[in-house]
């Protein structure tokens, strides 16, 4: 049996890795959306700004939680 502390460490690493992969995939989807719609430089900027702010907020929240010791 795995003790609870070890299990929580494994769970934390898997969650962090999974969310990192998911966010990378989301960035790929935004990029692909720009390519398929033949967006120019301004279009790519708008897509990444609008759709990327949600991911940025999620990252900032995680950093703040860690900094505040939550």
Secondary structure, DSSP 8 states (H G I E B T S, - for coil): ---HHHHHHHHHHHHHHHHHHHHHHHHHHHHHHHHHTT--HHHHHHHHHHHHHHHHHHHHHHHHHHHTT-
